[in-house]
Amino acid sequence: MQADAQERAGRSLDRARVALEAHMSEQALAELRQALALVADLPEARQLQARALLNQQKPRLALAALDAHDMYAPEARDDYEVARLRIEALVG
């Protein structure tokens, strides 16, 4: 069961990446909601969620996504991309 959820979440992540590359933030967020409903501790999904929210000019929600990222992946808190997204959210 858990392997199936991981696989389905992975497919949603793939679709979210494609949607973000196509500048379809709303579609990306929908896919990310599906992925996170299946597997809550997906740090990459939280990063993509922050990116999509920043694309929509929603920096506070992006910061909330990054806070969730840090909760599930504290060891990755200082990763370059996470820090860059956080700075963009704070400045924007």
For each residue, the residues with C-beta under 8 A, 3 or more apart:
1: 4 5
2: 5 6
3: 6 7
4: 1 7 8
5: 1 2 8 9 38 39
6: 2 3 9 10 38 39
7: 3 4 10 11
8: 4 5 11 12 34 35 38
9: 5 6 12 13 34 35 36 38 39 42 45
10: 6 7 13 14 35
11: 7 8 14 15
12: 8 9 15 16 31 32 34 35 38
13: 9 10 16 17 31 32 35 42 44 45 48
14: 10 11 17 18
15: 11 12 18 19 27 31
16: 12 13 19 20 27 28 29 31 32 35 45 48 52
17: 13 14 20 21 28 48
18: 14 15 21 22
19: 15 16 22 24 25 27 28 31
20: 16 17 23 24 25 28 48 51 52 55
21: 17 18
22: 18 19 27
23: 20 55
24: 19 20 27 28
25: 19 20 28 29 52 53 55 56
26: 29 30 56
27: 15 16 19 22 24 30 31
28: 16 17 19 20 24 25 31 32 48 52
29: 16 25 26 32 33 49 52 53
30: 26 27 33 34
31: 12 13 15 16 19 27 28 34 35
32: 12 13 16 28 29 35 36 45 48 49 52
33: 29 30 36 37
34: 8 9 12 30 31 37 38
35: 8 9 10 12 13 16 31 32 38 39 42 45
36: 9 32 33 39 40 42 45 46 49
37: 33 34 40
38: 5 6 8 9 12 34 35
39: 5 6 9 35 36 42
40: 36 37 72
41: 72 73
42: 9 13 35 36 39 45 46 72
43: 46 47 69 72 73 76
44: 13 47 48
45: 9 13 16 32 35 36 42 48 49
46: 36 42 43 49 50 65 66 68 69 72 73
47: 43 44 50 51 65 66 69 81 82 85
48: 13 16 17 20 28 32 44 45 51 52
49: 29 32 36 45 46 52 53 62 65
50: 46 47 53 54 62 63 65 66 69 85 89
51: 20 47 48 54 55 62 85
52: 16 20 25 28 29 32 48 49 55 56
53: 25 29 49 50 56 58 59 61 62 65
54: 50 51 57 58 59 62 85 88 89 92
55: 20 23 25 51 52
56: 25 26 52 53
57: 54 92
58: 53 54 61 62
59: 53 54 62 63 88 89 90 92
60: 63 64 89
61: 53 58 64 65
62: 49 50 51 53 54 58 59 65 66 85 88 89
63: 50 59 60 66 67 86 89 90
64: 60 61 67 68
65: 46 47 49 50 53 61 62 68 69
66: 46 47 50 62 63 69 70 82 85 86 89
67: 63 64 70 71
68: 46 64 65 71 72
69: 43 46 47 50 65 66 72 73 76 77 82
70: 66 67 73 74 76 77 82
71: 67 68 74
72: 40 41 42 43 46 68 69
73: 41 43 46 69 70 76 77
74: 70 71 77
75:
76: 43 69 70 73 79 82
77: 69 70 73 74 82
78: 82 83
79: 76 82 83
80: 83 84
81: 47 84 85
82: 47 66 69 70 76 77 78 79 85 86
83: 78 79 80 86 87
84: 80 81 87 88
85: 47 50 51 54 62 66 81 82 88 89
86: 63 66 82 83 89 90
87: 83 84 90 91
88: 54 59 62 84 85 91 92
89: 50 54 59 60 62 63 66 85 86 92
90: 59 63 86 87
91: 87 88
92: 54 57 59 88 89
